[in-house]
Amino acid sequence: MSSPRYSDAERAAIYRVIRERRDMRHFSGGEVAPELLAQLLEAAHQAPSVGLMQPWRFIRITRPALRQQLHSLVEQERLRTAEALGERSAAFMQLKVEGIRDCAELLVAALPEGREAHVFGRRTLPQMDLASLACAIQNLWLAARAEGLGLGWVSLFDPQAVAELLGLPAGAEPVAILCLGPVTAFYDQPMLVEQGWAAPRPLAELVYTDHWGESP
Amino acid sequence: MSSPRYSDAERAAIYRVIRERRDMRHFSGGEVAPELLAQLLEAAHQAPSVGLMQPWRFIRITRPALRQQLHSLVEQERLRTAEALGERSAAFMQLKVEGIRDCAELLVAALPEGREAHVFGRRTLPQMDLASLACAIQNLWLAARAEGLGLGWVSLFDPQAVAELLGLPAGAEPVAILCLGPVTAFYDQPMLVEQGWAAPRPLAELVYTDHWGESP
């Protein structure tokens, strides 16, 4: 494969989308053209996967009743999370944590059944299947941002309840409810930073040399 | 944030890097300039993370003896994996599965200790921390490819042994040995496809509508 380094303009575009991607919870309805949705899912499908197992499955939610049921499940977990947060409960309840009812497209991403057959790269680290699926979702996220579409990854749900709702076979696991679609504006910073929920840490604190905790 | 949709040229660059990124195992030595390495790690650091917990730590391996020890640990697990693969053992042993001794830079990516304090988005799905770290590695992968550098994610190791070698505190977990650096050429297709280890499945088989297993 030729041209090892990309042009300045290409690299700028790639760093731009990495920088401007946001986890969106505010959507403005509308729609995503079927061919564009297919293109975004193809971007996801080009992700790396451990032993080439391609452990991603996407369920597109088209029935309004199903969307409502997913919203209810997330709402239940939102309340349980608030309870578990103790003193931060009130602040948490002020946050918008999902855009399930407002996004143009709703997808559920899941790990498939039968993963135990895949040993390569997973004998000691079986969770690498989830890592592969996360890489696929990151691809989708970046491609969507470049297309001017927001994506939000919702993980506030009981996986067993979502699995039952969507008929997942034993051994399959839902790991993301993905809200996708047009937005009025992308957040300038991560919404949890803008809302004061959390302060980001500088990279320098998270990089060590040769031994945990040792600075370069 | 303005300009919701990127220009045609920008989108082409982003789809290109998503398509051309490869999990590399063949490296050509050389080096990665410190400022470029920092820039790549900043790209990783711009990943989304559940509840903004930023659960990524990177240990840069600079001591040759440590690199050799990591290689030995991977080699041990390679043999154990081959054993576990049974009839595919011989084919597996033919594959090059890592470039630890040949890559310019070696990094270990790990989840930090103290993650139980982060409840937001993790009460029912605690493994979302790994998903966040995987998104960071995918950012790193894409940025490296645009810079003409290969990256390989090695997950063939005993995490406890790597944790002990690098002094990880209780509760922290290594999840990736990352080989990074110049390559002679990028694979045209995933190496495991080129080598006939696995055949990729078409996306259409992995996307359902409203219910597991139902085609659009």
Chai-1 contact restraints between the chains, C-beta under 6 A:
chainA,res_idxA,chainB,res_idxB,connection_type,confidence,min_distance_angstrom,max_distance_angstrom,comment,restraint_id
A,M1,B,A185,contact,1.0,0.0,6.0,A-B,restraint_1
A,M1,B,F186,contact,1.0,0.0,6.0,A-B,restraint_2
A,M1,B,D188,contact,1.0,0.0,6.0,A-B,restraint_3
A,P4,B,G148,contact,1.0,0.0,6.0,A-B,restraint_4
A,R5,B,E147,contact,1.0,0.0,6.0,A-B,restraint_5
A,R5,B,G148,contact,1.0,0.0,6.0,A-B,restraint_6
A,Y6,B,A146,contact,1.0,0.0,6.0,A-B,restraint_7
A,E10,B,A13,contact,1.0,0.0,6.0,A-B,restraint_8
A,R11,B,A146,contact,1.0,0.0,6.0,A-B,restraint_9
A,A13,B,E10,contact,1.0,0.0,6.0,A-B,restraint_10
A,A13,B,A13,contact,1.0,0.0,6.0,A-B,restraint_11
A,A13,B,I14,contact,1.0,0.0,6.0,A-B,restraint_12
A,I14,B,A13,contact,1.0,0.0,6.0,A-B,restraint_13
A,I14,B,V17,contact,1.0,0.0,6.0,A-B,restraint_14
A,I14,B,A146,contact,1.0,0.0,6.0,A-B,restraint_15
A,V17,B,I14,contact,1.0,0.0,6.0,A-B,restraint_16
A,I18,B,A43,contact,1.0,0.0,6.0,A-B,restraint_17
A,I18,B,Q46,contact,1.0,0.0,6.0,A-B,restraint_18
A,I18,B,N139,contact,1.0,0.0,6.0,A-B,restraint_19
A,R19,B,Q46,contact,1.0,0.0,6.0,A-B,restraint_20
A,D23,B,P48,contact,1.0,0.0,6.0,A-B,restraint_21
A,L41,B,L203,contact,1.0,0.0,6.0,A-B,restraint_22
A,E42,B,L203,contact,1.0,0.0,6.0,A-B,restraint_23
A,A43,B,I18,contact,1.0,0.0,6.0,A-B,restraint_24
A,H45,B,L203,contact,1.0,0.0,6.0,A-B,restraint_25
A,Q46,B,I18,contact,1.0,0.0,6.0,A-B,restraint_26
A,Q46,B,R19,contact,1.0,0.0,6.0,A-B,restraint_27
A,P48,B,D23,contact,1.0,0.0,6.0,A-B,restraint_28
A,L52,B,P190,contact,1.0,0.0,6.0,A-B,restraint_29
A,L52,B,L192,contact,1.0,0.0,6.0,A-B,restraint_30
A,L52,B,A198,contact,1.0,0.0,6.0,A-B,restraint_31
A,Q54,B,R201,contact,1.0,0.0,6.0,A-B,restraint_32
A,R57,B,L206,contact,1.0,0.0,6.0,A-B,restraint_33
A,F58,B,V207,contact,1.0,0.0,6.0,A-B,restraint_34
A,I59,B,Y208,contact,1.0,0.0,6.0,A-B,restraint_35
A,R60,B,T209,contact,1.0,0.0,6.0,A-B,restraint_36
A,T62,B,T209,contact,1.0,0.0,6.0,A-B,restraint_37
A,T62,B,D210,contact,1.0,0.0,6.0,A-B,restraint_38
A,R63,B,D210,contact,1.0,0.0,6.0,A-B,restraint_39
A,L66,B,D210,contact,1.0,0.0,6.0,A-B,restraint_40
A,T81,B,R123,contact,1.0,0.0,6.0,A-B,restraint_41
A,A84,B,V119,contact,1.0,0.0,6.0,A-B,restraint_42
A,A84,B,R123,contact,1.0,0.0,6.0,A-B,restraint_43
A,L85,B,V119,contact,1.0,0.0,6.0,A-B,restraint_44
A,V119,B,A84,contact,1.0,0.0,6.0,A-B,restraint_45
A,V119,B,L85,contact,1.0,0.0,6.0,A-B,restraint_46
A,G121,B,S155,contact,1.0,0.0,6.0,A-B,restraint_47
A,R123,B,T81,contact,1.0,0.0,6.0,A-B,restraint_48
A,R123,B,A84,contact,1.0,0.0,6.0,A-B,restraint_49
A,T124,B,D158,contact,1.0,0.0,6.0,A-B,restraint_50
A,L125,B,S155,contact,1.0,0.0,6.0,A-B,restraint_51
A,Q127,B,L130,contact,1.0,0.0,6.0,A-B,restraint_52
A,M128,B,S155,contact,1.0,0.0,6.0,A-B,restraint_53
A,L130,B,Q127,contact,1.0,0.0,6.0,A-B,restraint_54
A,L130,B,L130,contact,1.0,0.0,6.0,A-B,restraint_55
A,A131,B,A134,contact,1.0,0.0,6.0,A-B,restraint_56
A,A134,B,A131,contact,1.0,0.0,6.0,A-B,restraint_57
A,A134,B,A134,contact,1.0,0.0,6.0,A-B,restraint_58
A,A134,B,C135,contact,1.0,0.0,6.0,A-B,restraint_59
A,C135,B,A134,contact,1.0,0.0,6.0,A-B,restraint_60
A,C135,B,Q138,contact,1.0,0.0,6.0,A-B,restraint_61
A,Q138,B,C135,contact,1.0,0.0,6.0,A-B,restraint_62
A,Q138,B,Q138,contact,1.0,0.0,6.0,A-B,restraint_63
A,N139,B,I18,contact,1.0,0.0,6.0,A-B,restraint_64
A,A146,B,Y6,contact,1.0,0.0,6.0,A-B,restraint_65
A,A146,B,R11,contact,1.0,0.0,6.0,A-B,restraint_66
A,A146,B,I14,contact,1.0,0.0,6.0,A-B,restraint_67
A,G148,B,P4,contact,1.0,0.0,6.0,A-B,restraint_68
A,G148,B,R5,contact,1.0,0.0,6.0,A-B,restraint_69
A,S155,B,G121,contact,1.0,0.0,6.0,A-B,restraint_70
A,S155,B,L125,contact,1.0,0.0,6.0,A-B,restraint_71
A,S155,B,M128,contact,1.0,0.0,6.0,A-B,restraint_72
A,D158,B,T124,contact,1.0,0.0,6.0,A-B,restraint_73
A,L166,B,H211,contact,1.0,0.0,6.0,A-B,restraint_74
A,L166,B,W212,contact,1.0,0.0,6.0,A-B,restraint_75
A,G167,B,H211,contact,1.0,0.0,6.0,A-B,restraint_76
A,G167,B,W212,contact,1.0,0.0,6.0,A-B,restraint_77
A,L168,B,W212,contact,1.0,0.0,6.0,A-B,restraint_78
A,F186,B,M1,contact,1.0,0.0,6.0,A-B,restraint_79
A,D188,B,M1,contact,1.0,0.0,6.0,A-B,restraint_80
A,P190,B,L52,contact,1.0,0.0,6.0,A-B,restraint_81
A,L192,B,L52,contact,1.0,0.0,6.0,A-B,restraint_82
A,A198,B,L52,contact,1.0,0.0,6.0,A-B,restraint_83
A,R201,B,Q54,contact,1.0,0.0,6.0,A-B,restraint_84
A,L203,B,L41,contact,1.0,0.0,6.0,A-B,restraint_85
A,L203,B,E42,contact,1.0,0.0,6.0,A-B,restraint_86
A,L203,B,H45,contact,1.0,0.0,6.0,A-B,restraint_87
A,L206,B,R57,contact,1.0,0.0,6.0,A-B,restraint_88
A,V207,B,F58,contact,1.0,0.0,6.0,A-B,restraint_89
A,Y208,B,I59,contact,1.0,0.0,6.0,A-B,restraint_90
A,T209,B,R60,contact,1.0,0.0,6.0,A-B,restraint_91
A,T209,B,T62,contact,1.0,0.0,6.0,A-B,restraint_92
A,D210,B,T62,contact,1.0,0.0,6.0,A-B,restraint_93
A,D210,B,R63,contact,1.0,0.0,6.0,A-B,restraint_94
A,D210,B,L66,contact,1.0,0.0,6.0,A-B,restraint_95
A,H211,B,L166,contact,1.0,0.0,6.0,A-B,restraint_96
A,H211,B,G167,contact,1.0,0.0,6.0,A-B,restraint_97
A,W212,B,L166,contact,1.0,0.0,6.0,A-B,restraint_98
A,W212,B,G167,contact,1.0,0.0,6.0,A-B,restraint_99
A,W212,B,L168,contact,1.0,0.0,6.0,A-B,restraint_100
